């Protein structure tokens, strides 16, 4: 079907800084084209190691922290896809709060 998406969850643009911790390295990414969903995150930062475990931190009204895995990262393209590993109830609540805040402020879903 033309225009359809194979994503399980709708994504919302994310205008907040993201902190990624991979091993001993901390990477801070703030780009207006990052996006987030209940299942994962896309960050405009290329070249991260595919398959690596990552800790994600996003500060909103509540702090969202989760563990994930880098699913897609292309060294010469514009970004990296991260899927969240199972979220705790507290982290899921912070993620829903973040997505609600982004939506109420008018940031578009993708």
N, C-alpha and C positions, 0 to 999 in steps of 0.2 A: 504494500500500500504506500503510495507516494506521501512523503511528509510524516510517516509514522516513525516512532522511536522504539527501540528495543530495550530501553531503560526500564527498570522495575519501579523506580521512584522519580517523580518530577524534581527538577533541579531549580534552585533559586540563586540569582546572582548574590555574591558575598562581598560586601565592601569593608569587611573588618580584617585586620591583620591575622595571619595564620602562623603559628609556630609549629614546626615539624622537628622532631628529634629522631634521628636515625643513628643508632650506635651512640658514639660520643659527640656527634655533630648536631648543632642546633641551627636550623635554617628558618629565617623569618621572611614571609612572603606577603606583600600587600599589593594587590593588583585588582582593579575594578572588574576584571573579567573572570575572577575565580568564581566557582559555584559550589553549592552544597546540596545534599539531599539526605534523606534518612539512611540511605545505603552507603554514601561515600562523599567524596570531595574531589574536585578538579582544581589543581593549582597551576598557575602560569609560572612554572619553574621546570625547565627541562633537564634531562640527564640524571635523574635520580635512579638508584639501582632497582631495576624491576625485581619483584619478589621479596624485597627487604621489608622487615617489620618497621613500623613507624609509630611514634606517639604524636597525636594531633592535639593542639590546644588553640581554642578560639575564645577570646574574651568578649562576651556580650553582657546583657543584664546579669546572666548567670555565666559561669565559666564552663565551657564544654571541653571535656578532655576524653579522648578515646584512643584505643590502639587500632591499628589498621595494617594493611599490606599494600605495597605499591603494585598495582595491577598492570599499568600501562605507562611506559615512560620512553619517549623517543629522544635521543640526544640532539637531533637537529630540528625538532619541532617545538611547539610552544608550551608544552605542559605535561603534567603527570596526573594520572587517575589513581586514586587511593580508595580502597573499599574498607569500610569499618568492620572490625571483628565484632562479635556479639557485644552489644552495649548493655551496661547496667541500667537499672531503672532510673537512677539519678542522672546518668549521662544522657539517657534518652529524653528525660524531662528538659535538660538544658538544651539539647539539640532542637526539640520542638519549640522551645521558647525562642531560640535564635531564629529559626525559620519563620515563626510568627512575627517577630520583630521586623525582619527583612521584608516580609510580605506587607505588613501594615505601613511600612515606610514607602511602599510603592515599587520596590525592586522587582523586576519581572521574573517570572518562572520561565524555564527554558524547555 
